[in-house]
Amino acid sequence: MKISNIHEAKSQLSKLIESALAGEEIVIAKAGKPLVKLIPYQENKQPRTPGGWEGQVIISEDFDAELPTNLLNLFAGEEE
């Protein structure tokens, strides 16, 4: 495992990426404290299958009804 500080990671990013692609574990740290791990990107091997929640979610009839004015005012940051 290679630990690199943020400054080194900024200046040597290409080399760190190559090392990660070669299988080395790269950890980027700040003040000696590990923050993130640099790993190769992997595509999802199986596409997402939509529709797994049928029959498990119920949407209320008034789901898209207009909100009361006092609630809309609160969202806008206004007092009641």
C-alpha positions in Angstrom: 0.0 0.0 0.0 1.3 3.4 -0.9 0.3 6.4 1.2 0.6 9.8 -0.5 -0.1 13.2 0.9 -2.4 15.6 -0.9 0.4 17.8 -2.3 2.2 14.8 -3.7 -1.0 13.4 -5.1 -1.6 16.7 -6.9 1.8 16.8 -8.5 2.1 13.1 -9.3 -1.5 12.2 -10.1 -0.7 10.5 -13.4 1.9 8.2 -11.7 -0.5 7.4 -8.9 -3.2 6.5 -11.4 -0.8 4.2 -13.2 0.1 2.5 -10.0 -3.5 2.0 -9.0 -4.2 0.5 -12.5 -1.3 -1.8 -12.0 -3.0 -3.1 -8.8 -1.2 -1.1 -6.1 -3.4 0.3 -3.3 -3.1 4.1 -3.2 -4.2 6.0 -0.1 -4.3 9.8 -0.1 -3.8 11.4 3.3 -3.8 14.8 4.9 -1.6 15.5 7.9 -0.9 11.7 8.0 -4.6 10.9 8.3 -5.9 8.7 5.5 -8.8 10.4 3.6 -9.4 8.5 0.3 -8.4 5.4 -1.6 -7.6 5.6 -5.3 -8.9 2.5 -7.1 -9.5 1.6 -10.8 -13.0 2.3 -12.1 -15.1 -0.8 -12.8 -18.1 -0.8 -15.0 -21.3 -2.5 -13.7 -21.3 -5.9 -15.3 -25.0 -6.4 -15.2 -27.4 -3.7 -16.3 -29.9 -2.5 -13.8 -33.3 -4.3 -14.0 -36.1 -1.8 -13.5 -39.3 -2.7 -11.7 -38.2 -4.4 -8.6 -40.6 -2.5 -6.3 -43.9 -3.4 -7.9 -46.6 -3.9 -5.2 -44.2 -2.6 -2.4 -44.7 1.2 -2.8 -48.1 2.9 -2.5 -48.5 6.5 -3.7 -51.3 8.5 -2.2 -54.0 9.9 -4.5 -53.2 13.4 -3.4 -49.4 13.0 -3.9 -49.2 15.8 -6.5 -51.8 18.0 -5.0 -50.9 21.7 -4.4 -49.3 22.4 -1.0 -50.9 24.7 1.5 -49.8 28.3 1.1 -48.2 28.5 4.6 -46.0 25.4 3.8 -45.0 26.9 0.4 -44.0 30.1 2.2 -41.8 28.1 4.6 -40.0 26.5 1.7 -39.4 30.0 0.3 -37.9 31.1 3.6 -40.8 33.4 4.4 -42.5 33.6 7.8 -46.1 32.3 8.2 
